[in-house]
Amino acid sequence: MADPEIKEKEGRVREFLDKRGLAGILLCRQDNFSWFTAGKANSVVMGADIGFTPILVTPTKKYIITNNIEAPRIMEEEVQNQGFELVSLAWYHFDSEFLNRVKNLAEGRVGSDAPFPGLELVGKEFSELRYILTADEIERYRWLGTQSTKAMEGSCREIKAGQTEFQIGACLAKKLFNQGITPSVLLVGTDERIFNYRHPVPTEKKLQKYAMIVVVAVKGGLNVALTRLVHFGPPPQEIVEKHKAVVNVDAT
């Protein structure tokens, strides 16, 4: 029996195909792969938008198209028992054979969430299918928010004056990875860098009194963004007033 979440998402995708008059859609992005497979992953390079294992969905079938290197892991550890048909291409022929295989499997107009010659780019429109979360996604989102908050606040309580921004970021990254959570964005600014730069990537600068830690925590295609501020000793009035303004905006 098909997982209700997967069944619902297949229905959304096939309704999308019908409305657009498409014979198939190619899902290459990591976020779309995770969404369609109920939280599984096709990533190898963490910082890339495009994964290593595309999905092709047609009105009647769904395929995993990958190379012979990735095929065993993906089929055994990511999408086992999800009803995919595997199309495995030799790694040294993958780039030259990939598009022809897609067009043979879906005869007609094919949409794609990534640009390919001869395919229709429908990434923006397809993203709308993800806007309404399923009940299972909401449960996973709450777990991700809770665990990310614990990791963030636990790290903040371990911060010591004299640590570098790299060391502060490494503490948080370790706690997240221990939960299988990936920090797709990890910013650490200390003292004057907080005021000087909107996105302070970590440096060797050592903390004196004030630290800001920002993370976007990712698991299963879901993202949670967190920011926390730490100050050693009573904070200056300027910081207090700015903090009140920010939380007032958030509350509103």
GROMACS elastic network, one bead per residue, 0.5 to 0.9 nm:
[ bonds ]
;  ai    aj funct       b0    kb
    1     4     6  0.86721   500
    2     5     6  0.84512   500
    2     6     6  0.70039   500
    2     7     6  0.61477   500
    2    81     6  0.88544   500
    2    82     6  0.74904   500
    2    83     6  0.85131   500
    3     6     6  0.53183   500
    3     7     6  0.60384   500
    3     8     6  0.86002   500
    3    82     6  0.81671   500
    4     7     6  0.50106   500
    4     8     6  0.60652   500
    4     9     6  0.86215   500
    5     8     6  0.51936   500
    5     9     6  0.63027   500
    5    10     6  0.86731   500
    5    36     6  0.88937   500
    5    37     6  0.88200   500
    5    38     6  0.68216   500
    5   134     6  0.67516   500
    5   135     6  0.81369   500
    5   136     6  0.70230   500
    5   137     6  0.85075   500
    6     9     6  0.51402   500
    6    10     6  0.61082   500
    6    11     6  0.85447   500
    6    35     6  0.89672   500
    6    36     6  0.67242   500
    6    37     6  0.65036   500
    6    38     6  0.63032   500
    6    82     6  0.81226   500
    7    10     6  0.51698   500
    7    11     6  0.62503   500
    7    12     6  0.87920   500
    8    11     6  0.50738   500
    8    12     6  0.63671   500
    8    13     6  0.88094   500
    8   134     6  0.85769   500
    9    13     6  0.62122   500
    9    14     6  0.86014   500
    9    35     6  0.82122   500
    9    36     6  0.62181   500
    9    37     6  0.86337   500
    9    38     6  0.87437   500
    9   129     6  0.82980   500
    9   130     6  0.88244   500
   10    13     6  0.51287   500
   10    14     6  0.61407   500
   10    15     6  0.85017   500
   10    36     6  0.74195   500
   10    57     6  0.84545   500
   11    14     6  0.52425   500
   11    15     6  0.60772   500
   11    16     6  0.85044   500
   12    15     6  0.51978   500
   12    16     6  0.62038   500
   12    17     6  0.87804   500
   12   129     6  0.68169   500
   13    17     6  0.63024   500
   13    18     6  0.87353   500
   13    25     6  0.84085   500
   13    36     6  0.88129   500
   13    57     6  0.78410   500
   13    58     6  0.89513   500
   13    59     6  0.87845   500
   13   126     6  0.83243   500
   13   129     6  0.76548   500
   14    18     6  0.61961   500
   14    19     6  0.86243   500
   14    24     6  0.85871   500
   14    57     6  0.79083   500
   14    58     6  0.73084   500
   14    59     6  0.57419   500
   14    60     6  0.85018   500
   15    18     6  0.50519   500
   15    19     6  0.61959   500
   15    20     6  0.85871   500
   15    59     6  0.87553   500
   16    19     6  0.52302   500
   16    20     6  0.61486   500
   16    21     6  0.83831   500
   16    22     6  0.82823   500
   16   126     6  0.78580   500
   16   129     6  0.84862   500
   17    20     6  0.52487   500
   17    21     6  0.57940   500
   17    23     6  0.68287   500
   17    24     6  0.66041   500
   17    25     6  0.73429   500
   17    57     6  0.89519   500
   17    58     6  0.78252   500
   17    59     6  0.72201   500
   17   111     6  0.85104   500
   18    21     6  0.50870   500
   18    22     6  0.64504   500
   18    23     6  0.83374   500
   18    59     6  0.80079   500
   19    22     6  0.79006   500
   20   111     6  0.89807   500
   21   109     6  0.75621   500
   22    25     6  0.72611   500
   22    58     6  0.83533   500
   22    59     6  0.87574   500
   22   106     6  0.89530   500
   22   108     6  0.69806   500
   22   109     6  0.50906   500
   22   110     6  0.56362   500
   22   111     6  0.66797   500
   23    57     6  0.86117   500
   23    58     6  0.59200   500
   23    59     6  0.68782   500
   23   106     6  0.55126   500
   23   107     6  0.62602   500
   23   108     6  0.51785   500
   23   109     6  0.53632   500
   23   110     6  0.56285   500
   23   111     6  0.81256   500
   24    56     6  0.66580   500
   24    57     6  0.53661   500
   24    59     6  0.68625   500
   24   102     6  0.88687   500
   24   105     6  0.85598   500
   24   106     6  0.55667   500
   24   107     6  0.81235   500
   24   108     6  0.78087   500
   24   109     6  0.70053   500
   24   111     6  0.63045   500
   24   112     6  0.85418   500
   25    55     6  0.81070   500
   25    56     6  0.56683   500
   25    57     6  0.53608   500
   25    58     6  0.66815   500
   25   106     6  0.85057   500
   25   109     6  0.87558   500
   25   110     6  0.54124   500
   25   112     6  0.53835   500
   25   113     6  0.79366   500
   25   119     6  0.89950   500
   25   120     6  0.89036   500
   25   122     6  0.87519   500
   26    54     6  0.66758   500
   26    55     6  0.56835   500
   26    57     6  0.65792   500
   26   102     6  0.81593   500
   26   110     6  0.72679   500
   26   111     6  0.61355   500
   26   113     6  0.65189   500
   26   114     6  0.80340   500
   26   119     6  0.88633   500
   27    30     6  0.84077   500
   27    32     6  0.62367   500
   27    33     6  0.63430   500
   27    36     6  0.88393   500
   27    53     6  0.88616   500
   27    54     6  0.54959   500
   27    56     6  0.62950   500
   27    57     6  0.80133   500
   27   111     6  0.87711   500
   27   112     6  0.61343   500
   27   113     6  0.56554   500
   27   114     6  0.76080   500
   27   123     6  0.88558   500
   28    31     6  0.86582   500
   28    32     6  0.71799   500
   28    33     6  0.67820   500
   28    42     6  0.86337   500
   28    49     6  0.85099   500
   28    50     6  0.56133   500
   28    51     6  0.59335   500
   28    52     6  0.77138   500
   28    53     6  0.68389   500
   28    55     6  0.65051   500
   28    56     6  0.87461   500
   28   112     6  0.76546   500
   28   113     6  0.63825   500
   28   114     6  0.64264   500
   29    32     6  0.53844   500
   29    33     6  0.62003   500
   29    34     6  0.86729   500
   29    42     6  0.84999   500
   29    48     6  0.87082   500
   29    49     6  0.55762   500
   29    51     6  0.56627   500
   29    52     6  0.89316   500
   29    54     6  0.76804   500
   29   113     6  0.67183   500
   29   114     6  0.71019   500
   30    33     6  0.51346   500
   30    34     6  0.61616   500
   30    35     6  0.85657   500
   30    41     6  0.67286   500
   30    42     6  0.60856   500
   30    43     6  0.63118   500
   30    48     6  0.80610   500
   30    49     6  0.58871   500
   30    50     6  0.55575   500
   30    51     6  0.50423   500
   30    52     6  0.85510   500
   30    53     6  0.88438   500
   30    54     6  0.88787   500
   30   221     6  0.72434   500
   31    34     6  0.52116   500
   31    35     6  0.61270   500
   31    36     6  0.86771   500
   31    41     6  0.83384   500
   31    49     6  0.77061   500
   31    50     6  0.85687   500
   31    51     6  0.88182   500
   31   220     6  0.80590   500
   31   222     6  0.79207   500
   32    36     6  0.60553   500
   32    37     6  0.84790   500
   32   113     6  0.82878   500
   32   126     6  0.88084   500
   32   127     6  0.78394   500
   32   130     6  0.82619   500
   32   221     6  0.75194   500
   33    36     6  0.53217   500
   33    37     6  0.61168   500
   33    38     6  0.85156   500
   33    39     6  0.80858   500
   33    40     6  0.71887   500
   33    41     6  0.65188   500
   33    42     6  0.66506   500
   33    51     6  0.80676   500
   33    53     6  0.84479   500
   33    54     6  0.75031   500
   33    55     6  0.71114   500
   33   221     6  0.79453   500
   34    37     6  0.52903   500
   34    38     6  0.59850   500
   34    41     6  0.53137   500
   34    42     6  0.75151   500
   34   219     6  0.88771   500
   34   220     6  0.55194   500
   34   222     6  0.84125   500
   35    38     6  0.53577   500
   35    39     6  0.58640   500
   35    40     6  0.77339   500
   35   130     6  0.71979   500
   35   220     6  0.74276   500
   35   221     6  0.60232   500
   35   222     6  0.83430   500
   36    39     6  0.76548   500
   36    40     6  0.83523   500
   37    40     6  0.54741   500
   37    41     6  0.79888   500
   37    78     6  0.83260   500
   37    79     6  0.69933   500
   37    82     6  0.78355   500
   37   220     6  0.89702   500
   38   136     6  0.84421   500
   38   137     6  0.78030   500
   38   220     6  0.73251   500
   38   221     6  0.85886   500
   39   137     6  0.83430   500
   39   140     6  0.88385   500
   39   219     6  0.73796   500
   39   221     6  0.59694   500
   39   222     6  0.80125   500
   40    77     6  0.88998   500
   40    78     6  0.55673   500
   40    79     6  0.71237   500
   40   219     6  0.87985   500
   40   220     6  0.56379   500
   40   221     6  0.78282   500
   41    44     6  0.88258   500
   41    51     6  0.81360   500
   41    53     6  0.88783   500
   41    74     6  0.83493   500
   41    78     6  0.66350   500
   41    79     6  0.88692   500
   41   219     6  0.88861   500
   41   220     6  0.66668   500
   41   221     6  0.78140   500
   42    50     6  0.85836   500
   42    51     6  0.50777   500
   42    52     6  0.57448   500
   42    53     6  0.53896   500
   42    54     6  0.77657   500
   42    74     6  0.73535   500
   42    78     6  0.80470   500
   43    46     6  0.63310   500
   43    48     6  0.79861   500
   43    49     6  0.87773   500
   43    50     6  0.77258   500
   43    52     6  0.60362   500
   43    53     6  0.78005   500
   44    47     6  0.89681   500
   44    48     6  0.84924   500
   44    51     6  0.68522   500
   44    52     6  0.66328   500
   45    48     6  0.57057   500
   45    49     6  0.88168   500
   45    50     6  0.87005   500
   45    51     6  0.75490   500
   45    52     6  0.83937   500
   46    49     6  0.82788   500
   46    51     6  0.88693   500
   46   182     6  0.81661   500
   46   184     6  0.74951   500
   47   184     6  0.69482   500
   48    51     6  0.70520   500
   50    53     6  0.86903   500
   50    54     6  0.86363   500
   50   114     6  0.78972   500
   51    54     6  0.69748   500
   52    66     6  0.71004   500
   52    67     6  0.85443   500
   52    70     6  0.77131   500
   53    64     6  0.67929   500
   53    65     6  0.61196   500
   53    66     6  0.50515   500
   53    67     6  0.79579   500
   53    70     6  0.75324   500
   53    71     6  0.83035   500
   53    74     6  0.79561   500
   54    63     6  0.84007   500
   54    64     6  0.61894   500
   54    65     6  0.55584   500
   54    66     6  0.67093   500
   55    62     6  0.70801   500
   55    63     6  0.56304   500
   55    65     6  0.61418   500
   55    66     6  0.87518   500
   55    84     6  0.88904   500
   56    61     6  0.83291   500
   56    62     6  0.56472   500
   56    63     6  0.50426   500
   56    64     6  0.65702   500
   56    65     6  0.72560   500
   56   102     6  0.73995   500
   56   105     6  0.85076   500
   56   106     6  0.83582   500
   56   112     6  0.89798   500
   57    60     6  0.78960   500
   57    61     6  0.60880   500
   57    63     6  0.63984   500
   57   106     6  0.84562   500
   58    61     6  0.52273   500
   58    62     6  0.60764   500
   58    63     6  0.84946   500
   58   105     6  0.82977   500
   58   106     6  0.64556   500
   59    62     6  0.83902   500
   61    83     6  0.86905   500
   61    84     6  0.77420   500
   61    85     6  0.78837   500
   62    83     6  0.75620   500
   62    84     6  0.54519   500
   62    85     6  0.64251   500
   62    86     6  0.89449   500
   63    83     6  0.86337   500
   63    84     6  0.51414   500
   63    86     6  0.57726   500
   63    87     6  0.67867   500
   63   105     6  0.89034   500
   64    71     6  0.84400   500
   64    74     6  0.86895   500
   64    75     6  0.84069   500
   64    84     6  0.61693   500
   64    85     6  0.61330   500
   64    87     6  0.59512   500
   64    88     6  0.80480   500
   65    71     6  0.83228   500
   65    85     6  0.85671   500
   65    86     6  0.62514   500
   65    88     6  0.60308   500
   65    89     6  0.76642   500
   65    98     6  0.80236   500
   65   101     6  0.87802   500
   65   102     6  0.83952   500
   66    69     6  0.81174   500
   66    70     6  0.64557   500
   66    71     6  0.60100   500
   66    74     6  0.88866   500
   66    86     6  0.79164   500
   66    87     6  0.64455   500
   66    88     6  0.52353   500
   66    89     6  0.62188   500
   66    90     6  0.86453   500
   66    91     6  0.83442   500
   66    94     6  0.77794   500
   66    98     6  0.85879   500
   67    70     6  0.56888   500
   67    71     6  0.60508   500
   67    87     6  0.81723   500
   67    88     6  0.51513   500
   67    90     6  0.54823   500
   67    92     6  0.85475   500
   67    93     6  0.86445   500
   67    94     6  0.63590   500
   68    71     6  0.52317   500
   68    72     6  0.74734   500
   68    88     6  0.55051   500
   68    89     6  0.58288   500
   68    90     6  0.54372   500
   68    91     6  0.60398   500
   69    72     6  0.71856   500
   69    73     6  0.82780   500
   69    88     6  0.88838   500
   69    90     6  0.80881   500
   69    91     6  0.68523   500
   70    73     6  0.57841   500
   70    74     6  0.61358   500
   70    75     6  0.85901   500
   70    88     6  0.87557   500
   71    74     6  0.53283   500
   71    75     6  0.60184   500
   71    76     6  0.84083   500
   71    86     6  0.77858   500
   71    87     6  0.84988   500
   71    88     6  0.64642   500
   71    89     6  0.89706   500
   72    75     6  0.53938   500
   72    76     6  0.59443   500
   72    77     6  0.81350   500
   73    76     6  0.52435   500
   73    77     6  0.54585   500
   73    78     6  0.71544   500
   74    77     6  0.55306   500
   74    79     6  0.62843   500
   74    80     6  0.79500   500
   75    78     6  0.59368   500
   75    79     6  0.52846   500
   75    80     6  0.53504   500
   75    81     6  0.86280   500
   75    84     6  0.84923   500
   75    86     6  0.78620   500
   76    79     6  0.67127   500
   76    80     6  0.52868   500
   76    81     6  0.88543   500
   77    80     6  0.64145   500
   79    82     6  0.54931   500
   79    83     6  0.80799   500
   79    84     6  0.74818   500
   80    83     6  0.77269   500
   80    84     6  0.82247   500
   81    84     6  0.78266   500
   87   101     6  0.86209   500
   88    91     6  0.87791   500
   88    94     6  0.88193   500
   89    92     6  0.83390   500
   89    93     6  0.67769   500
   89    94     6  0.56092   500
   89    97     6  0.77206   500
   89    98     6  0.78415   500
   90    93     6  0.53596   500
   90    94     6  0.59150   500
   91    94     6  0.51042   500
   91    95     6  0.80655   500
   92    95     6  0.76165   500
   92    96     6  0.85625   500
   93    96     6  0.54900   500
   93    97     6  0.59814   500
   93    98     6  0.81389   500
   94    97     6  0.53176   500
   94    98     6  0.54914   500
   95    98     6  0.56058   500
   95    99     6  0.79163   500
   96    99     6  0.74626   500
   96   100     6  0.81198   500
   97   100     6  0.55452   500
   97   101     6  0.62232   500
   97   102     6  0.88274   500
   98   101     6  0.53057   500
   98   102     6  0.63666   500
   98   103     6  0.88635   500
   99   102     6  0.50462   500
   99   103     6  0.62383   500
   99   104     6  0.86035   500
   99   116     6  0.81524   500
   99   117     6  0.84625   500
   99   118     6  0.87848   500
  100   103     6  0.52014   500
  100   104     6  0.61702   500
  100   105     6  0.86982   500
  101   104     6  0.50878   500
  101   105     6  0.62273   500
  101   106     6  0.86798   500
  102   105     6  0.52639   500
  102   106     6  0.62334   500
  102   107     6  0.85457   500
  102   110     6  0.84400   500
  103   106     6  0.52204   500
  103   107     6  0.57711   500
  103   108     6  0.74244   500
  103   109     6  0.85075   500
  103   110     6  0.75301   500
  104   107     6  0.58056   500
  104   108     6  0.89561   500
  106   109     6  0.77612   500
  106   110     6  0.69505   500
  107   110     6  0.80292   500
  109   118     6  0.87166   500
  109   119     6  0.72048   500
  109   120     6  0.75502   500
  110   118     6  0.82323   500
  110   119     6  0.54602   500
  110   120     6  0.61999   500
  110   121     6  0.89056   500
  111   114     6  0.88862   500
  111   119     6  0.55527   500
  111   121     6  0.58204   500
  111   122     6  0.59623   500
  111   123     6  0.85282   500
  112   115     6  0.67796   500
  112   116     6  0.75557   500
  112   119     6  0.62619   500
  112   120     6  0.58709   500
  112   121     6  0.50424   500
  112   122     6  0.57283   500
  112   123     6  0.65939   500
  112   126     6  0.89322   500
  113   120     6  0.84612   500
  113   121     6  0.58155   500
  113   122     6  0.55304   500
  113   124     6  0.77368   500
  113   126     6  0.73621   500
  113   127     6  0.87071   500
  114   119     6  0.89352   500
  114   120     6  0.88893   500
  114   121     6  0.62947   500
  114   122     6  0.79819   500
  114   123     6  0.66820   500
  115   118     6  0.89898   500
  115   119     6  0.72287   500
  115   120     6  0.76574   500
  115   121     6  0.57944   500
  115   122     6  0.89848   500
  115   123     6  0.89224   500
  116   119     6  0.55461   500
  116   120     6  0.78359   500
  116   121     6  0.77983   500
  117   120     6  0.83951   500
  121   124     6  0.83308   500
  122   125     6  0.55007   500
  122   126     6  0.59766   500
  122   127     6  0.86159   500
  123   126     6  0.51413   500
  123   127     6  0.61553   500
  124   127     6  0.53203   500
  124   128     6  0.72069   500
  125   128     6  0.57053   500
  125   129     6  0.78526   500
  126   129     6  0.56854   500
  126   130     6  0.78026   500
  127   130     6  0.55764   500
  127   131     6  0.72014   500
  128   131     6  0.53226   500
  128   132     6  0.81835   500
  129   132     6  0.70548   500
  130   133     6  0.67025   500
  133   136     6  0.79738   500
  133   137     6  0.57237   500
  133   138     6  0.62551   500
  134   137     6  0.50984   500
  134   138     6  0.63061   500
  134   139     6  0.87580   500
  135   138     6  0.51569   500
  135   139     6  0.63998   500
  135   140     6  0.88033   500
  136   139     6  0.51075   500
  136   140     6  0.62781   500
  136   141     6  0.85305   500
  137   140     6  0.50155   500
  137   141     6  0.59273   500
  137   142     6  0.85672   500
  137   222     6  0.82535   500
  138   142     6  0.62106   500
  138   143     6  0.86558   500
  139   142     6  0.52393   500
  139   143     6  0.63904   500
  139   144     6  0.87322   500
  140   143     6  0.50483   500
  140   144     6  0.61289   500
  140   145     6  0.85876   500
  140   219     6  0.88399   500
  140   220     6  0.84486   500
  140   222     6  0.82300   500
  141   144     6  0.50189   500
  141   145     6  0.60934   500
  141   146     6  0.85425   500
  141   219     6  0.88910   500
  141   222     6  0.66627   500
  141   223     6  0.80254   500
  141   224     6  0.79937   500
  142   145     6  0.50801   500
  142   146     6  0.60925   500
  142   147     6  0.85697   500
  143   146     6  0.51594   500
  143   147     6  0.60774   500
  143   148     6  0.83748   500
  144   147     6  0.52904   500
  144   148     6  0.58515   500
  144   149     6  0.83419   500
  144   181     6  0.80184   500
  144   217     6  0.78410   500
  144   218     6  0.79330   500
  144   219     6  0.72299   500
  144   222     6  0.80161   500
  144   223     6  0.81036   500
  144   224     6  0.71064   500
  145   148     6  0.52488   500
  145   149     6  0.60329   500
  145   150     6  0.86196   500
  145   217     6  0.84999   500
  145   223     6  0.87023   500
  145   224     6  0.61325   500
  145   225     6  0.86140   500
  145   226     6  0.89144   500
  146   149     6  0.52250   500
  146   150     6  0.62766   500
  146   151     6  0.87319   500
  147   150     6  0.50883   500
  147   151     6  0.61996   500
  147   152     6  0.85709   500
  147   176     6  0.79592   500
  147   179     6  0.75953   500
  147   181     6  0.87950   500
  148   151     6  0.50987   500
  148   152     6  0.60422   500
  148   153     6  0.85448   500
  148   175     6  0.86348   500
  148   176     6  0.67349   500
  148   179     6  0.87969   500
  148   181     6  0.79531   500
  148   215     6  0.88533   500
  148   217     6  0.66424   500
  148   224     6  0.76031   500
  148   225     6  0.88451   500
  148   226     6  0.80306   500
  149   152     6  0.50303   500
  149   153     6  0.59515   500
  149   154     6  0.81519   500
  149   226     6  0.74761   500
  150   153     6  0.53657   500
  150   154     6  0.57451   500
  150   155     6  0.83344   500
  150   175     6  0.87936   500
  151   154     6  0.51745   500
  151   155     6  0.60835   500
  151   156     6  0.86356   500
  151   171     6  0.89584   500
  151   172     6  0.62660   500
  151   173     6  0.85077   500
  151   174     6  0.87652   500
  151   175     6  0.54225   500
  151   176     6  0.61280   500
  152   155     6  0.52043   500
  152   156     6  0.62572   500
  152   157     6  0.88389   500
  152   172     6  0.61083   500
  152   175     6  0.81270   500
  152   176     6  0.83738   500
  152   213     6  0.81542   500
  152   214     6  0.87782   500
  152   215     6  0.82639   500
  152   226     6  0.78680   500
  152   227     6  0.84379   500
  152   228     6  0.76464   500
  153   157     6  0.62894   500
  153   158     6  0.87612   500
  153   172     6  0.89440   500
  153   228     6  0.76825   500
  154   157     6  0.52991   500
  154   158     6  0.65922   500
  154   172     6  0.81553   500
  154   175     6  0.85043   500
  155   158     6  0.51449   500
  155   159     6  0.64990   500
  155   168     6  0.75644   500
  155   169     6  0.86766   500
  155   171     6  0.60884   500
  155   172     6  0.54860   500
  155   175     6  0.78726   500
  156   159     6  0.53516   500
  156   160     6  0.89559   500
  156   168     6  0.82872   500
  156   172     6  0.83520   500
  156   211     6  0.89527   500
  156   213     6  0.81597   500
  156   228     6  0.77158   500
  156   229     6  0.80881   500
  156   230     6  0.67924   500
  157   160     6  0.84875   500
  157   230     6  0.85340   500
  158   168     6  0.86806   500
  158   171     6  0.84141   500
  159   163     6  0.73391   500
  159   168     6  0.66017   500
  159   171     6  0.87347   500
  159   207     6  0.89881   500
  159   211     6  0.88581   500
  159   230     6  0.83663   500
  160   163     6  0.59267   500
  160   168     6  0.87144   500
  160   207     6  0.77015   500
  160   208     6  0.88721   500
  160   232     6  0.89422   500
  161   164     6  0.86729   500
  161   206     6  0.75183   500
  161   207     6  0.52300   500
  161   208     6  0.54195   500
  161   209     6  0.66461   500
  161   210     6  0.88283   500
  161   232     6  0.79927   500
  162   205     6  0.88652   500
  162   206     6  0.51071   500
  162   207     6  0.50528   500
  162   208     6  0.62189   500
  163   166     6  0.80898   500
  163   167     6  0.61082   500
  163   168     6  0.67360   500
  163   204     6  0.88193   500
  163   205     6  0.81762   500
  163   206     6  0.52367   500
  163   207     6  0.55933   500
  163   208     6  0.84711   500
  164   167     6  0.51710   500
  164   168     6  0.64441   500
  164   169     6  0.87248   500
  164   190     6  0.87736   500
  164   202     6  0.82395   500
  164   203     6  0.70568   500
  164   204     6  0.52212   500
  164   205     6  0.52590   500
  164   207     6  0.60576   500
  165   168     6  0.51012   500
  165   169     6  0.61728   500
  165   170     6  0.85408   500
  165   187     6  0.86756   500
  165   188     6  0.56546   500
  165   189     6  0.66626   500
  165   190     6  0.70867   500
  165   201     6  0.85165   500
  165   203     6  0.54273   500
  165   204     6  0.59697   500
  165   205     6  0.59918   500
  165   206     6  0.63678   500
  165   207     6  0.70422   500
  165   211     6  0.85424   500
  166   169     6  0.51600   500
  166   170     6  0.60526   500
  166   171     6  0.87196   500
  166   188     6  0.76943   500
  166   202     6  0.53481   500
  166   203     6  0.57989   500
  166   204     6  0.61987   500
  166   205     6  0.82230   500
  166   206     6  0.89903   500
  167   170     6  0.50328   500
  167   171     6  0.63371   500
  167   172     6  0.89459   500
  167   202     6  0.87973   500
  167   204     6  0.85172   500
  168   171     6  0.53523   500
  168   172     6  0.67797   500
  168   173     6  0.88769   500
  168   188     6  0.73221   500
  168   202     6  0.85602   500
  168   213     6  0.82758   500
  169   172     6  0.53236   500
  169   173     6  0.61407   500
  169   174     6  0.86594   500
  169   186     6  0.68635   500
  169   187     6  0.73195   500
  169   188     6  0.63894   500
  169   202     6  0.71135   500
  169   213     6  0.76569   500
  170   174     6  0.60783   500
  170   175     6  0.86959   500
  171   174     6  0.53727   500
  171   175     6  0.65725   500
  171   176     6  0.89074   500
  172   175     6  0.52483   500
  172   176     6  0.62889   500
  172   177     6  0.86931   500
  172   183     6  0.88832   500
  172   186     6  0.87770   500
  172   213     6  0.89962   500
  172   215     6  0.88185   500
  173   176     6  0.51354   500
  173   177     6  0.60773   500
  173   178     6  0.85131   500
  173   181     6  0.86983   500
  173   182     6  0.77954   500
  173   183     6  0.66123   500
  173   186     6  0.80912   500
  174   177     6  0.52321   500
  174   178     6  0.61236   500
  174   179     6  0.89026   500
  175   178     6  0.52082   500
  175   179     6  0.68859   500
  175   181     6  0.86111   500
  176   179     6  0.53636   500
  176   180     6  0.65506   500
  176   182     6  0.65087   500
  176   183     6  0.71942   500
  176   217     6  0.77708   500
  177   181     6  0.50576   500
  177   182     6  0.60667   500
  177   183     6  0.80855   500
  178   181     6  0.73332   500
  179   182     6  0.87991   500
  180   218     6  0.89924   500
  180   219     6  0.71845   500
  181   217     6  0.62684   500
  181   218     6  0.56869   500
  181   219     6  0.52661   500
  181   220     6  0.87506   500
  182   185     6  0.88316   500
  182   216     6  0.83097   500
  182   217     6  0.56982   500
  182   218     6  0.50935   500
  182   219     6  0.64237   500
  183   186     6  0.60848   500
  183   215     6  0.62905   500
  183   216     6  0.56496   500
  183   218     6  0.61675   500
  184   215     6  0.74807   500
  184   216     6  0.56354   500
  184   217     6  0.62396   500
  184   218     6  0.65409   500
  184   223     6  0.88498   500
  185   214     6  0.75198   500
  185   215     6  0.52748   500
  185   217     6  0.73716   500
  185   225     6  0.87640   500
  186   201     6  0.71849   500
  186   202     6  0.79215   500
  186   213     6  0.75478   500
  186   214     6  0.57605   500
  186   216     6  0.67542   500
  186   217     6  0.86653   500
  187   199     6  0.66706   500
  187   200     6  0.56621   500
  187   202     6  0.58734   500
  187   212     6  0.79184   500
  187   213     6  0.58006   500
  187   215     6  0.63898   500
  188   194     6  0.85176   500
  188   199     6  0.84119   500
  188   200     6  0.59020   500
  188   201     6  0.58447   500
  188   203     6  0.79888   500
  188   211     6  0.71384   500
  188   212     6  0.56861   500
  188   214     6  0.64234   500
  188   215     6  0.88480   500
  189   192     6  0.81242   500
  189   193     6  0.54723   500
  189   194     6  0.51851   500
  189   195     6  0.88915   500
  189   197     6  0.82895   500
  189   199     6  0.81709   500
  189   200     6  0.51728   500
  189   201     6  0.70129   500
  189   202     6  0.65057   500
  189   203     6  0.82029   500
  189   205     6  0.86691   500
  189   207     6  0.86210   500
  189   210     6  0.83939   500
  189   211     6  0.57730   500
  189   212     6  0.52038   500
  189   213     6  0.67233   500
  189   214     6  0.87737   500
  190   193     6  0.55457   500
  190   194     6  0.58494   500
  190   200     6  0.86162   500
  190   202     6  0.89964   500
  190   205     6  0.75593   500
  190   206     6  0.74632   500
  190   207     6  0.55526   500
  190   208     6  0.73994   500
  190   209     6  0.76935   500
  190   210     6  0.54767   500
  190   212     6  0.62341   500
  190   213     6  0.87826   500
  191   194     6  0.59274   500
  191   195     6  0.77089   500
  191   207     6  0.68779   500
  191   208     6  0.66511   500
  191   209     6  0.64006   500
  191   211     6  0.61923   500
  191   212     6  0.84477   500
  192   195     6  0.54472   500
  192   196     6  0.62501   500
  192   197     6  0.87532   500
  192   210     6  0.83861   500
  193   197     6  0.58223   500
  193   198     6  0.87086   500
  193   200     6  0.67665   500
  194   197     6  0.59183   500
  194   198     6  0.72093   500
  194   199     6  0.84352   500
  194   200     6  0.69965   500
  194   210     6  0.83648   500
  194   211     6  0.75266   500
  194   212     6  0.67308   500
  195   198     6  0.75655   500
  196   200     6  0.85139   500
  197   200     6  0.55690   500
  199   214     6  0.89125   500
  200   203     6  0.83868   500
  200   212     6  0.89313   500
  202   205     6  0.80432   500
  203   206     6  0.84367   500
  207   210     6  0.67758   500
  207   211     6  0.68427   500
  208   211     6  0.83475   500
  208   232     6  0.82131   500
  209   230     6  0.80559   500
  209   231     6  0.55345   500
  209   233     6  0.75019   500
  209   235     6  0.89501   500
  210   229     6  0.74628   500
  210   230     6  0.57752   500
  210   232     6  0.65189   500
  210   235     6  0.84725   500
  211   228     6  0.83675   500
  211   229     6  0.57676   500
  211   230     6  0.51391   500
  211   231     6  0.64582   500
  211   232     6  0.89531   500
  212   227     6  0.71436   500
  212   228     6  0.58936   500
  212   230     6  0.64553   500
  212   231     6  0.89025   500
  213   226     6  0.81358   500
  213   227     6  0.56756   500
  213   228     6  0.54341   500
  213   229     6  0.64809   500
  213   230     6  0.83819   500
  214   225     6  0.74783   500
  214   226     6  0.57090   500
  214   228     6  0.66692   500
  214   229     6  0.89303   500
  215   224     6  0.79970   500
  215   225     6  0.57383   500
  215   226     6  0.54068   500
  215   227     6  0.66149   500
  216   223     6  0.63157   500
  216   224     6  0.54767   500
  216   226     6  0.64833   500
  217   222     6  0.81580   500
  217   223     6  0.55789   500
  217   224     6  0.51314   500
  217   225     6  0.63396   500
  217   226     6  0.80374   500
  218   221     6  0.64451   500
  218   222     6  0.55713   500
  218   224     6  0.65872   500
  218   225     6  0.89557   500
  219   222     6  0.55208   500
  219   223     6  0.68903   500
  219   224     6  0.89770   500
  220   223     6  0.85303   500
  231   234     6  0.73138   500
  231   235     6  0.62747   500
  232   235     6  0.75840   500
  235   238     6  0.81312   500
  235   239     6  0.63366   500
  235   240     6  0.66494   500
  236   239     6  0.55486   500
  236   240     6  0.65492   500
  236   241     6  0.89320   500
  237   241     6  0.61255   500
  237   242     6  0.85593   500
  238   241     6  0.53238   500
  238   242     6  0.62409   500
  238   243     6  0.86086   500
  239   242     6  0.51516   500
  239   243     6  0.60384   500
  239   244     6  0.85998   500
  240   243     6  0.51761   500
  240   244     6  0.62583   500
  240   245     6  0.87292   500
  241   244     6  0.51636   500
  241   245     6  0.62710   500
  241   246     6  0.87640   500
  242   245     6  0.50995   500
  242   246     6  0.63017   500
  242   247     6  0.88145   500
  243   246     6  0.51627   500
  243   247     6  0.62938   500
  243   248     6  0.85178   500
  244   247     6  0.53249   500
  244   248     6  0.60537   500
  244   249     6  0.86845   500
  245   248     6  0.51393   500
  245   249     6  0.63756   500
  245   250     6  0.88046   500
  246   249     6  0.51767   500
  246   250     6  0.63143   500
  246   251     6  0.86689   500
  247   251     6  0.59687   500
  247   252     6  0.84232   500
  248   251     6  0.51030   500
  248   252     6  0.60770   500
  249   252     6  0.51436   500
